[in-house]
Amino acid sequence: MPLHAITEVYGEAGLRQRFGLELESFPAADQKQLTEALELASALHADDRRVREPYLNHLLRVAIRIIRYYQVRDVDVLAAALLHDAVEDHPAELAGLEPETSYEKATEAALAVLTHRFNARVSELVRSVTNPAYDPGRDRHEQYREHVAESLDRDPWARVIKISDFTDNGVGVIHTTLDKAHRSATKYRPLVPKLRELIGRPDTPLCTQAKEHILDQLDLAEERFAAILDE
């Protein structure tokens, strides 16, 4: 079943079961690391919601999509996919700091925790998909797109995580409320050409079949953005 269909019918329990089925073919050591990453993500995002669902559903879909549709079995990439919002959303909690700690300080401390608990590569992948502190004097969406373009230019494996994240938010834009769909379409639509170019690069570490699937998904996202924004 499509991942959003699993979500609609079976919820978090169904996505967890699907993730568990995907893990069965991994070596025991990899299963252990991914289970630890999922447990950490579950704890950090326990009280978080994405409009109509637990936030963890999004993280599970991002990771499952990378395994199933992108044919990636790199355990560090998958651990980072599960934790891709952990530092951005819960830096102080992850680092064991006071909530009022500055975002920059908490972010660096949280990334150090990921290095200690997993490894430096997981930490650096999460860093690449973690938004920096925004300048309140500039457009937030513009800053987001600049950061994505810059970080993905230099980190090919981070592209894999970000494109799955984008697919969940962009193609999945029809699975949320009208207000949220409009905000998401406005934020993500201008990013599509850059993502298309990045996926087409020779150094993007995906097979031809996965790249073709992703390009089809970008087409679908653009169709949905147009339906929402173009009257």
N, CA and C of each residue as an Amber inpcrd file, in Angstrom:
protein
   693
   0.8350000  -1.1950000   0.0000000   0.0000000   0.0000000   0.0000000
   0.8740000   1.2510000   0.0000000   0.4370000   2.3260000  -0.6660000
   1.1430000   3.6050000  -0.5460000   1.2510000   4.0220000   0.9190000
   2.3060000   4.7480000   1.2300000   2.5770000   5.0490000   2.6330000
   1.5060000   5.9210000   3.2720000   0.9670000   6.8770000   2.5200000
  -0.1100000   7.6820000   3.0970000  -1.3940000   6.8610000   3.2420000
  -1.5840000   5.8600000   2.3980000  -2.7470000   4.9810000   2.5580000
  -2.6080000   4.1410000   3.8240000  -1.4090000   3.6410000   4.0810000
  -1.1640000   2.9160000   5.3270000  -1.4780000   3.8180000   6.5140000
  -1.0530000   5.0640000   6.4160000  -1.2980000   6.0230000   7.4910000
  -2.7870000   6.2130000   7.7340000  -3.5380000   6.4210000   6.6490000
  -4.9690000   6.6710000   6.7830000  -5.7090000   5.4790000   7.3760000
  -5.3070000   4.2730000   6.9820000  -6.0450000   3.0730000   7.3980000
  -5.5420000   2.5270000   8.7320000  -4.2210000   2.4880000   8.8980000
  -3.6550000   1.7930000  10.0560000  -2.9150000   2.7070000  11.0400000
  -2.6670000   3.9620000  10.6500000  -2.0430000   4.9050000  11.5630000
  -0.6000000   4.5760000  11.8910000  -0.1500000   5.1000000  13.0230000
   1.2380000   4.9060000  13.4430000   1.5820000   3.4330000  13.5960000
   0.6660000   2.6510000  14.1410000   0.9400000   1.2190000  14.3470000
   1.2300000   0.5300000  13.0170000   0.4900000   0.8860000  11.9730000
   0.7210000   0.2910000  10.6710000   2.0550000   0.6890000  10.0850000
   2.4410000   1.9460000  10.2430000   3.7380000   2.3900000   9.7390000
   4.8820000   1.7370000  10.5150000   4.7120000   1.5970000  11.8090000
   5.7400000   0.9040000  12.5950000   5.8860000  -0.5510000  12.1410000
   4.7620000  -1.1840000  11.8700000   4.8220000  -2.5730000  11.4070000
   5.5100000  -2.6540000  10.0480000   5.1690000  -1.7340000   9.1550000
   5.8000000  -1.7220000   7.8350000   7.3060000  -1.4890000   7.9660000
   7.7090000  -0.5680000   8.8280000   9.1300000  -0.3130000   9.0440000
   9.8150000  -1.5670000   9.5900000   9.1490000  -2.2540000  10.5270000
   9.7030000  -3.4840000  11.0730000   9.8870000  -4.5510000  10.0090000
   8.9550000  -4.6480000   9.0880000   9.0790000  -5.6190000   7.9920000
  10.2610000  -5.2810000   7.0900000  10.4570000  -4.0010000   6.8300000
  11.5990000  -3.5930000   6.0130000  12.9180000  -3.9460000   6.7020000
  12.9530000  -3.8340000   8.0260000  14.1970000  -4.0760000   8.7600000
  14.5880000  -5.5440000   8.8080000  13.6490000  -6.4460000   8.5590000
  13.9380000  -7.8660000   8.7130000  15.0790000  -8.3570000   7.8210000
  15.2870000  -7.6900000   6.6970000  16.3460000  -8.1280000   5.7740000
  17.6900000  -7.4560000   6.0610000  17.7520000  -6.6060000   7.0850000
  19.0020000  -5.9340000   7.4420000  19.8000000  -6.7920000   8.4230000
  21.1170000  -6.6640000   8.4260000  21.9300000  -7.3400000   9.4450000
  21.5290000  -6.8980000  10.8560000  21.8020000  -7.7580000  11.8180000
  21.3800000  -7.4940000  13.1980000  21.9330000  -6.1740000  13.7280000
  23.1940000  -5.8700000  13.4190000  23.7960000  -4.6270000  13.9150000
  23.0860000  -3.4100000  13.3420000  22.6960000  -3.4830000  12.0690000
  21.9720000  -2.3710000  11.4470000  20.5740000  -2.2390000  12.0450000
  19.9200000  -3.3620000  12.2870000  18.6020000  -3.3260000  12.9230000
  18.6860000  -2.6450000  14.2870000  19.7360000  -2.9410000  15.0250000
  19.9130000  -2.3530000  16.3550000  20.0540000  -0.8340000  16.2600000
  20.8790000  -0.3500000  15.3090000  21.0790000   1.0870000  15.1770000
  19.7920000   1.7820000  14.7560000  19.0630000   1.1940000  13.8300000
  17.8350000   1.8210000  13.3610000  16.7290000   1.7700000  14.4130000
  16.7010000   0.7110000  15.1860000  15.7340000   0.6400000  16.2840000
  16.0390000   1.7020000  17.3290000  17.3330000   1.9100000  17.6160000
  17.7210000   2.9500000  18.5720000  17.3530000   4.3390000  18.0390000
  17.5690000   4.5580000  16.7450000  17.2150000   5.8520000  16.1510000
  15.7130000   6.0820000  16.2250000  14.9220000   5.0400000  15.9550000
  13.4660000   5.1730000  16.0290000  13.0170000   5.4380000  17.4620000
  13.6190000   4.7650000  18.4260000  13.2560000   4.9900000  19.8290000
  13.5690000   6.4200000  20.2530000  14.7190000   6.9320000  19.8300000
  15.0840000   8.3020000  20.1730000  14.1170000   9.2950000  19.5180000
  13.8080000   9.0860000  18.2420000  12.8580000   9.9580000  17.5490000
  11.4850000   9.8970000  18.2160000  11.0760000   8.7120000  18.6110000
   9.7760000   8.5470000  19.2710000   9.7160000   9.3340000  20.5690000
  10.7930000   9.2910000  21.3420000  10.8220000  10.0090000  22.6180000
  10.8140000  11.5210000  22.4080000  11.6250000  11.9990000  21.4740000
  11.7360000  13.4360000  21.2580000  10.4510000  14.0340000  20.6900000
   9.7930000  13.2980000  19.8000000   8.6090000  13.8180000  19.1120000
   7.3010000  13.2850000  19.7120000   7.3720000  12.7340000  20.9150000
   6.2000000  12.0670000  21.5040000   4.9750000  12.9690000  21.5670000
   5.1730000  14.2430000  21.8240000   4.0380000  15.1600000  21.9790000
   3.7920000  16.0120000  20.7370000   4.5300000  15.7550000  19.6600000
   4.4100000  16.5680000  18.4540000   3.3220000  16.0310000  17.5350000
   2.6450000  16.9460000  16.8620000   1.5870000  16.5770000  15.9150000
   1.8310000  17.2660000  14.5800000   1.4000000  16.6210000  13.5060000
   1.3660000  17.2300000  12.1710000  -0.1000000  17.3600000  11.7690000
  -0.7420000  18.3700000  12.2710000  -2.1360000  18.6800000  12.0040000
  -3.0450000  17.5390000  12.4480000  -3.0950000  16.4410000  11.6640000
  -4.0590000  15.3770000  11.9370000  -3.4250000  14.0900000  12.4430000
  -2.1240000  14.0710000  12.6700000  -1.4650000  12.7990000  12.9770000
  -0.2580000  13.0120000  13.8760000   0.2070000  11.9490000  14.5310000
   1.4520000  12.0500000  15.3010000   2.6180000  12.3840000  14.3730000
   3.5360000  13.2020000  14.8380000   4.6620000  13.6120000  14.0040000
   5.5120000  12.4240000  13.5760000   5.5680000  11.4030000  14.4230000
   6.3960000  10.2470000  14.1150000   5.9920000   9.5970000  12.7960000
   4.7300000   9.6970000  12.4140000   4.2910000   9.1220000  11.1420000
   5.1110000   9.6730000   9.9800000   5.3570000  10.9670000  10.0070000
   6.1550000  11.6070000   8.9520000   7.5530000  11.0070000   8.9040000
   8.1860000  10.8540000  10.0420000   9.5520000  10.3260000  10.0950000
   9.6040000   8.8860000   9.5950000   8.6180000   8.0940000   9.9650000
   8.5630000   6.7080000   9.4910000   8.3890000   6.6570000   7.9820000
   7.5100000   7.4820000   7.4430000   7.2970000   7.4810000   5.9950000
   8.5730000   7.8900000   5.2550000   9.2610000   8.9020000   5.7750000
  10.4990000   9.3480000   5.1350000  11.5120000   8.2110000   5.0780000
  11.6720000   7.4860000   6.1660000  12.6500000   6.3880000   6.2080000
  12.2100000   5.2070000   5.3410000  10.9560000   4.8180000   5.4290000
  10.4590000   3.6880000   4.6400000  10.5820000   3.9850000   3.1480000
  10.2580000   5.2060000   2.7510000  10.3470000   5.5870000   1.3340000
  11.7770000   5.4240000   0.8210000  12.7470000   5.7940000   1.6180000
  14.1430000   5.6860000   1.2080000  14.5300000   4.2210000   1.0120000
  14.0600000   3.3590000   1.8970000  14.3680000   1.9310000   1.7690000
  13.6560000   1.3280000   0.5660000  12.3540000   1.5150000   0.4990000
  11.5260000   0.7940000  -0.4630000  11.5870000   1.3810000  -1.8640000
  11.4460000   2.6870000  -1.9760000  11.3430000   3.3140000  -3.2960000
  12.6730000   3.8170000  -3.8400000  13.6040000   4.1640000  -2.9350000
  14.9090000   4.6370000  -3.3950000  15.9540000   3.5210000  -3.3750000
  15.5900000   2.3790000  -2.7810000  16.4560000   1.1980000  -2.7490000
  17.7910000   1.4730000  -2.0370000  17.7200000   2.2410000  -0.9600000
  18.8970000   2.5940000  -0.1690000  18.9070000   1.7680000   1.1080000
  20.0500000   1.1690000   1.3990000  20.1820000   0.3610000   2.6080000
  21.3510000   0.8340000   3.4720000  21.7640000   2.0460000   3.2750000
  22.8370000   2.6560000   4.0500000  22.2770000   3.0130000   5.4270000
  22.7410000   2.3280000   6.4540000  22.1380000   2.4510000   7.7770000
  22.3130000   3.8540000   8.3590000  23.4200000   4.5300000   8.0600000
  23.6130000   5.8900000   8.5670000  22.6010000   6.8550000   7.9470000
  22.3530000   6.7090000   6.6630000  21.3780000   7.5560000   5.9800000
  19.9830000   7.3270000   6.5670000  19.6500000   6.0830000   6.8180000
  18.3240000   5.7620000   7.3560000  18.1680000   6.2440000   8.7960000
  19.2110000   6.1220000   9.5910000  19.1520000   6.6460000  10.9610000
  18.9730000   8.1630000  10.9290000  19.7070000   8.8240000  10.0490000
  19.5740000  10.2770000   9.9270000  18.1880000  10.6690000   9.4220000
  17.6050000   9.8400000   8.5610000  16.2460000  10.1170000   8.0770000
  15.2490000  10.0900000   9.2320000  15.3630000   9.1120000  10.1030000
  14.4750000   9.0380000  11.2630000  14.6720000  10.2250000  12.2070000
  15.8820000  10.7540000  12.2350000  16.2230000  11.8270000  13.1780000
  16.3560000  13.1880000  12.4830000  15.8410000  13.3060000  11.2620000
  16.1650000  14.5080000  10.4860000  15.5540000  15.7840000  11.0590000
  14.5280000  15.6800000  11.8850000  13.9440000  16.8660000  12.5170000
  14.2680000  16.9620000  14.0050000  15.0280000  16.0190000  14.5280000
  15.2700000  15.9730000  15.9740000  16.0260000  17.1950000  16.4700000
  17.0820000  17.5650000  15.7700000  17.9120000  18.6890000  16.2090000
  17.1960000  20.0090000  15.9720000  16.5240000  20.1230000  14.8510000
  15.8080000  21.3660000  14.5400000  14.6490000  21.6220000  15.5080000
  13.9320000  20.5770000  15.8680000  12.7270000  20.7350000  16.6910000
  12.9900000  20.6200000  18.1840000  13.9870000  19.8440000  18.5770000
  14.2100000  19.5760000  20.0060000  15.6940000  19.6100000  20.3750000
  16.4210000  20.6610000  20.0170000  17.8630000  20.6630000  20.2850000
  18.2120000  20.6520000  21.7720000  17.5480000  21.4920000  22.5500000
  17.8720000  21.5550000  23.9750000  17.5110000  20.2510000  24.6760000
  16.3650000  19.7000000  24.3500000  15.9500000  18.4360000  24.9590000
  16.9260000  17.3180000  24.6240000  17.3180000  17.2380000  23.3610000
  18.2560000  16.1980000  22.9400000  19.6030000  16.3500000  23.6360000
  20.0300000  17.6030000  23.8270000  21.3330000  17.8620000  24.4320000
  21.3000000  17.9010000  25.9520000  20.1000000  17.8290000  26.5420000
  19.9930000  17.9000000  27.9940000  20.2550000  19.2800000  28.5430000
  19.8930000  20.3210000  27.7760000  20.1100000  21.7020000  28.1890000
  18.7970000  22.3490000  28.5950000  18.8880000  23.5200000  29.2150000
  17.6960000  24.2620000  29.5880000  16.9600000  24.7340000  28.3350000
  15.6340000  24.7830000  28.3750000  14.8620000  25.1710000  27.1840000
  15.2180000  26.5480000  26.6430000  15.6650000  27.4530000  27.5040000
  15.9670000  28.8130000  27.0500000  17.3620000  28.9360000  26.4320000
  18.1120000  27.8460000  26.3410000  19.4280000  27.8670000  25.6870000
  19.2790000  28.3520000  24.2500000  20.2220000  29.1420000  23.7770000
  20.1460000  29.6670000  22.4140000  20.0960000  28.5160000  21.4030000
  19.4000000  28.7760000  20.3160000  19.2290000  27.7440000  19.2830000
  20.5860000  27.2890000  18.7400000  21.4840000  28.2240000  18.4960000
  22.7910000  27.8700000  17.9400000  23.5760000  26.9690000  18.8910000
  23.6060000  27.3330000  20.1740000  24.3450000  26.5270000  21.1500000
  23.6980000  25.1550000  21.3210000  22.3790000  25.1230000  21.4300000
  21.6720000  23.8570000  21.6160000  21.8380000  22.9510000  20.3940000
  21.8460000  23.5530000  19.2070000  22.0110000  22.7660000  17.9860000
  23.3490000  22.0540000  17.9670000  24.4180000  22.7730000  18.2570000
  25.7520000  22.1590000  18.2520000  25.8600000  21.0700000  19.3150000
  25.2740000  21.3190000  20.4850000  25.3130000  20.3110000  21.5540000
  24.5020000  19.0830000  21.1610000  23.3600000  19.2910000  20.5250000
  22.5230000  18.1670000  20.1040000  23.2180000  17.3410000  19.0360000
  23.8860000  17.9830000  18.0980000  24.6290000  17.2560000  17.0680000
  25.7710000  16.4480000  17.6880000  26.3880000  16.9870000  18.7310000
  27.4430000  16.2460000  19.4300000  26.8760000  14.9900000  20.0900000
  25.6520000  15.0870000  20.6080000  25.0040000  13.9090000  21.1960000
  24.7820000  12.8410000  20.1280000  24.3350000  13.2480000  18.9380000
  24.1330000  12.2720000  17.8570000  25.4510000  11.6210000  17.4460000
  26.5250000  12.3990000  17.4360000  27.8360000  11.8250000  17.1350000
  28.2010000  10.7660000  18.1550000  27.9470000  11.0700000  19.4230000
  28.2860000  10.1250000  20.5010000  27.3980000   8.8790000  20.4570000
  26.1000000   9.0570000  20.2330000  25.1750000   7.9230000  20.2780000
  25.2060000   7.0790000  19.0040000  25.5240000   7.7240000  17.8890000
  25.5560000   6.9950000  16.6150000  26.9600000   7.1130000  16.0220000
  27.1850000   8.1110000  15.1970000  28.5240000   8.3730000  14.6760000
  28.5290000   9.7430000  14.0080000  29.7190000  10.1850000  13.6160000
  29.8480000  11.5330000  13.0540000  29.0950000  11.6730000  11.7380000
  29.0000000  10.6110000  10.9660000  28.3210000  10.7090000   9.6680000
  26.8250000  10.9420000   9.8620000  26.2020000  10.2220000  10.7860000
  24.7840000  10.4540000  11.0830000  24.5810000  11.8960000  11.5040000
  25.4490000  12.3860000  12.3800000  25.3420000  13.7490000  12.8780000
  25.4590000  14.7660000  11.7450000  26.4090000  14.5680000  10.8420000
  26.6150000  15.5170000   9.7570000  25.4670000  15.4790000   8.7520000
  24.8860000  14.3220000   8.5310000  23.7150000  14.2440000   7.6570000
  22.5450000  15.0130000   8.2660000  22.3420000  14.8560000   9.5590000
  21.2790000  15.6010000  10.2300000  21.5740000  17.0970000  10.1700000
  22.8340000  17.4710000  10.3530000  23.1960000  18.8830000  10.2510000
  22.7980000  19.4550000   8.8800000  23.0490000  18.6880000   7.8290000
  22.7830000  19.1730000   6.4720000  21.3080000  19.4430000   6.2200000
  20.4300000  18.7530000   6.9270000  18.9890000  18.9500000   6.7090000
  18.3340000  19.6960000   7.8690000  19.1530000  20.2970000   8.7410000
  18.6490000  21.0950000   9.8590000  18.7260000  22.5680000   9.4990000
  17.6180000  23.2780000   9.5970000  17.5990000  24.6960000   9.2560000
  18.3520000  25.5100000  10.2980000  19.1250000  26.4940000   9.8730000
  19.7860000  27.3900000  10.8260000  18.7740000  28.3580000  11.4250000
  19.2250000  29.1520000  12.3640000  18.3540000  30.1930000  12.9210000
  18.0100000  31.1900000  11.8280000  16.7410000  31.5890000  11.7560000
  16.2980000  32.4990000  10.7060000  16.5420000  33.9510000  11.0840000
  16.8430000  34.7560000  10.0670000  16.9330000  36.2020000  10.2260000
  15.5070000  36.7520000  10.1620000  14.9990000  37.3230000  11.2540000
  13.6070000  37.8010000  11.2670000  13.3410000  38.9290000  10.2750000
  14.3930000  39.5520000   9.7630000  14.2180000  40.6400000   8.8220000
  14.0820000  40.1950000   7.3810000  14.1780000  38.8760000   7.1400000
  14.0850000  38.3520000   5.7750000  12.9280000  37.3620000   5.6680000
  12.5300000  37.0820000   4.4410000  11.4650000  36.1090000   4.2090000
  11.9170000  34.7220000   4.6550000  11.1170000  34.0890000   5.4990000
  11.4920000  32.7980000   6.0750000  11.5800000  31.7070000   5.0160000
  10.6340000  31.6820000   4.0840000  10.6530000  30.6510000   3.0480000
  11.8660000  30.8110000   2.1320000  12.2090000  32.0470000   1.8290000
  13.3810000  32.2860000   0.9830000  14.6510000  31.7860000   1.6640000
  14.7860000  32.0590000   2.9540000  15.9480000  31.5860000   3.7030000
  15.9960000  30.0580000   3.7270000  14.8200000  29.4470000   3.8840000
  14.7520000  27.9820000   3.8830000  15.2690000  27.4250000   2.5620000
  14.8040000  27.9870000   1.4560000  15.2070000  27.4690000   0.1470000
  16.6940000  27.6950000  -0.1150000  17.2240000  28.8230000   0.3470000
  18.6590000  29.0800000   0.2010000  19.4730000  28.0500000   0.9730000
  19.0340000  27.7530000   2.1920000  19.7460000  26.7630000   3.0030000
  19.7090000  25.3890000   2.3520000  18.5410000  24.9790000   1.8640000
  18.4170000  23.6710000   1.2260000  19.3490000  23.5830000   0.0250000
  19.3460000  24.5940000  -0.8310000  20.1940000  24.5710000  -2.0250000
  21.6720000  24.4860000  -1.6520000  22.0870000  25.2770000  -0.6690000
  23.4980000  25.2960000  -0.2780000  23.9280000  23.9810000   0.3610000
  23.1450000  23.4720000   1.2960000  23.5490000  22.2590000   2.0130000
  23.5110000  21.0360000   1.1030000  22.5350000  20.9680000   0.2110000
  22.4360000  19.8050000  -0.6730000  23.4490000  19.8590000  -1.8070000
  23.9050000  21.0370000  -2.1660000  24.9800000  21.1520000  -3.1590000
  26.2210000  20.3940000  -2.6940000  26.5180000  20.4960000  -1.4000000
  27.7760000  19.9380000  -0.8990000  27.6280000  18.5390000  -0.3060000
  26.4140000  18.0610000  -0.1140000  26.2090000  16.7800000   0.5820000
  25.2540000  15.8890000  -0.2130000  25.7840000  15.0690000  -1.1240000
  24.9200000  14.2460000  -1.9770000  23.9940000  13.3120000  -1.2130000
  24.4520000  12.7160000  -0.1130000  23.5890000  11.7880000   0.6110000
  22.4660000  12.5210000   1.3410000  22.7010000  13.7530000   1.7220000
  21.6260000  14.5310000   2.3510000  20.4890000  14.7770000   1.3720000
  20.8050000  14.7970000   0.0680000  19.7620000  14.9590000  -0.9430000
  18.7260000  13.8380000  -0.8410000  19.2050000  12.6470000  -0.5380000
  18.3130000  11.4880000  -0.4500000  17.2970000  11.6910000   0.6700000
  17.7650000  12.1780000   1.8070000  16.8680000  12.4310000   2.9430000
  15.9110000  13.5690000   2.6280000  16.4540000  14.6570000   2.1020000
  15.6230000  15.8390000   1.8440000  14.5670000  15.5570000   0.7850000
  14.8880000  14.7880000  -0.2450000  13.8860000  14.5490000  -1.2860000
  12.7600000  13.6670000  -0.7580000  13.0630000  12.7420000   0.1490000
  11.9950000  11.9480000   0.7550000  11.1470000  12.8180000   1.6710000
  11.7960000  13.7070000   2.4020000  11.0830000  14.6640000   3.2430000
  10.1870000  15.5590000   2.3830000  10.7390000  16.0690000   1.2840000
   9.9600000  16.9160000   0.3850000   8.7730000  16.1450000  -0.1970000
   9.0010000  14.9160000  -0.6110000   7.9180000  14.1140000  -1.1800000
   6.7910000  13.9410000  -0.1780000   7.1440000  13.6760000   1.0650000
   6.1130000  13.4890000   2.0770000   5.3070000  14.7690000   2.2800000
   5.9890000  15.9060000   2.2160000   5.3130000  17.1850000   2.4160000
   4.6510000  17.7030000   1.1400000   5.3030000  17.4770000   0.0050000
   4.8340000  18.0330000  -1.2540000   3.7860000  17.1830000  -1.9430000
   4.1410000  15.9410000  -2.2620000   3.1520000  15.0320000  -2.8550000
   2.0510000  14.7550000  -1.8380000   2.4200000  14.7020000  -0.5780000
   1.4430000  14.4450000   0.4840000   0.6450000  15.6530000   0.8970000
   0.7650000  16.7450000   0.1420000   0.0690000  17.9770000   0.5030000
  -1.4500000  17.8060000   0.5010000  -1.9520000  16.8200000  -0.2230000
  -3.4040000  16.5910000  -0.2750000  -3.9260000  15.8910000   0.9780000
  -3.0300000  15.4730000   1.8530000  -3.4420000  14.7310000   3.0470000
  -3.4600000  15.6180000   4.2920000  -3.6420000  16.9140000   4.1030000
  -3.6750000  17.8130000   5.2520000  -4.8390000  18.7850000   5.0910000
  -4.9090000  19.7640000   5.9750000  -5.9970000  20.7390000   5.9040000
  -5.7430000  21.7380000   4.7750000  -6.7880000  22.4500000   4.3840000
  -6.6690000  23.4020000   3.2750000  -5.6680000  24.5040000   3.5930000
  -5.7120000  25.0570000   4.7970000  -4.7800000  26.1240000   5.1700000
  -3.3370000  25.6320000   5.1380000  -3.1030000  24.4530000   5.7070000
  -1.7630000  23.8820000   5.7160000  -1.3030000  23.5590000   4.3030000
  -2.1840000  23.0570000   3.4720000  -1.8400000  22.7420000   2.0870000
  -1.3980000  23.9950000   1.3430000  -2.1010000  25.1040000   1.5560000
  -1.7490000  26.3560000   0.8750000  -0.3860000  26.8520000   1.3510000
  -0.1340000  26.7890000   2.6530000   1.1670000  27.2240000   3.1740000
   2.2890000  26.3470000   2.6350000   2.0670000  25.0490000   2.6030000
   3.0970000  24.1320000   2.1220000   3.3830000  24.3370000   0.6400000
   2.3310000  24.4990000  -0.1520000   2.5110000  24.7120000  -1.5870000
   3.2940000  25.9930000  -1.8520000   2.9980000  27.0390000  -1.0950000
   3.7150000  28.3080000  -1.2440000   5.1840000  28.1500000  -0.8920000
   5.4630000  27.3970000   0.1430000   6.8450000  27.1930000   0.6030000
   7.6430000  26.3220000  -0.3500000   7.0400000  25.2290000  -0.8060000
   7.7990000  24.2030000  -1.5160000   7.8240000  24.3430000  -3.0330000
   6.8260000  24.9950000  -3.6110000   6.7600000  25.0500000  -5.0800000
   8.0280000  25.6170000  -5.7180000   8.5850000  26.7370000  -5.2120000
   9.7830000  27.2860000  -5.8530000  11.0190000  26.3960000  -5.7190000
  10.9670000  25.4070000  -4.8400000  12.1140000  24.5370000  -4.6170000
  12.1950000  23.4030000  -5.6380000  11.1130000  23.1110000  -6.3290000
  11.0700000  21.9500000  -7.2280000  12.1580000  21.9840000  -8.2940000
  12.3720000  23.0890000  -9.0160000  13.4290000  23.0740000 -10.0450000
  14.8070000  22.7360000  -9.4920000  15.1260000  23.2560000  -8.3100000
  16.4360000  22.9530000  -7.7150000  16.5350000  21.4790000  -7.3410000
  15.4810000  20.9190000  -6.7690000  15.5010000  19.5010000  -6.4190000
  15.6210000  18.6390000  -7.6720000  14.9440000  19.0320000  -8.7220000
  15.0160000  18.2780000  -9.9740000  16.4610000  18.2680000 -10.5110000
  17.1060000  19.4290000 -10.4380000  18.4880000  19.5170000 -10.9040000
  19.4270000  18.6850000 -10.0340000  19.2290000  18.7320000  -8.7150000
  20.0890000  17.9700000  -7.8050000  19.9500000  16.4720000  -8.0140000
  18.7230000  16.0060000  -8.1970000  18.5040000  14.5740000  -8.3910000
  19.1510000  14.1000000  -9.6920000  19.1880000  14.9640000 -10.6880000
  19.7720000  14.5860000 -11.9670000  21.2870000  14.5710000 -11.9950000
  21.9170000  15.0460000 -10.9490000  23.3810000  15.0970000 -10.9500000
  23.9860000  13.6810000 -10.8770000  25.1160000  13.4780000 -11.5540000
  25.7680000  12.1590000 -11.5230000  26.2170000  11.7300000 -10.1360000
  26.5230000  12.7020000  -9.2550000  27.0200000  12.3310000  -7.9250000
  25.9050000  12.0640000  -6.9250000  24.6510000  12.2260000  -7.3270000
  23.5570000  11.8640000  -6.4220000  23.4930000  10.3490000  -6.3370000
  23.6840000   9.7690000  -5.1400000  23.9230000   8.3280000  -5.0030000
  22.6600000   7.4740000  -5.0470000  21.9490000   7.5470000  -6.1710000
  20.7410000   6.7560000  -6.3590000  20.7900000   6.0820000  -7.7300000
  20.1310000   4.9370000  -7.8200000  20.0860000   4.2310000  -9.0940000
  19.1450000   4.9640000 -10.0540000  19.2470000   4.6050000 -11.3340000
  18.4260000   5.2610000 -12.3550000  16.9420000   5.0880000 -12.0730000
  16.5430000   3.9050000 -11.6420000  15.1270000   3.6500000 -11.3590000
  14.6220000   4.5540000 -10.2420000  15.4230000   4.7350000  -9.2020000
  15.0200000   5.6000000  -8.0890000  14.9160000   7.0490000  -8.5440000
  15.8720000   7.4830000  -9.3580000  15.8310000   8.8620000  -9.8450000
  14.5960000   9.0930000 -10.7070000  14.2590000   8.1400000 -11.5500000
  13.0650000   8.2810000 -12.3840000  11.8050000   8.3420000 -11.5340000
  11.7550000   7.5210000 -10.4980000  10.6140000   7.5590000  -9.5760000
  10.4990000   8.9260000  -8.9200000  11.6200000   9.4710000  -8.4640000
  11.6120000  10.7650000  -7.7920000  11.1760000  11.8720000  -8.7480000
  11.6670000  11.8480000  -9.9760000  11.2730000  12.8730000 -10.9460000
   9.7730000  12.8110000 -11.2280000   9.2190000  11.5960000 -11.2650000
   7.7700000  11.4610000 -11.4230000   7.0380000  12.0700000 -10.2250000
   7.5860000  11.8740000  -9.0360000   6.9830000  12.4320000  -7.8320000
   7.0650000  13.9590000  -7.8170000   8.1560000  14.4990000  -8.3370000
   8.2610000  15.9530000  -8.4330000   7.2300000  16.5070000  -9.4140000
   6.9940000  15.7960000 -10.5070000   5.9380000  16.2070000 -11.4420000
   4.5780000  16.2370000 -10.7390000   4.3220000  15.1880000  -9.9500000
   3.0430000  15.1020000  -9.2430000   2.9140000  16.2230000  -8.2170000
   4.0070000  16.5050000  -7.5220000   3.9800000  17.6020000  -6.5490000
   3.6510000  18.9170000  -7.2410000   4.2650000  19.1710000  -8.3870000
   3.9940000  20.4150000  -9.1100000   2.5340000  20.4980000  -9.5450000
   1.9750000  19.3800000  -9.9740000   0.5590000  19.3630000 -10.3530000
  -0.3240000  19.7200000  -9.1610000   0.0130000  19.1950000  -8.0030000
  -0.7930000  19.4590000  -6.8140000  -0.6100000  20.8890000  -6.3220000
   0.6120000  21.4020000  -6.4040000   0.8290000  22.7950000  -6.0240000
   0.0330000  23.7230000  -6.9360000   0.0400000  23.4090000  -8.2340000
  -0.6920000  24.2450000  -9.1800000  -2.1930000  24.2240000  -8.8990000
  -2.7000000  23.0470000  -8.5680000  -4.1300000  22.9350000  -8.2700000
  -4.5130000  23.7460000  -7.0400000  -3.5880000  23.8560000  -6.0960000
  -3.8590000  24.5980000  -4.8600000  -3.6930000  26.0950000  -5.0540000
  -2.6560000  26.5090000  -5.8020000  -2.2820000  27.9180000  -5.8520000
  -2.8000000  28.6540000  -7.0780000  -3.0130000  27.9600000  -8.2000000
  -3.4050000  28.6300000  -9.4420000  -4.8980000  28.5420000  -9.6330000
  -5.5570000  29.6330000  -9.5390000  -7.0060000  29.6540000  -9.7210000
  -7.3480000  30.0680000 -11.1570000
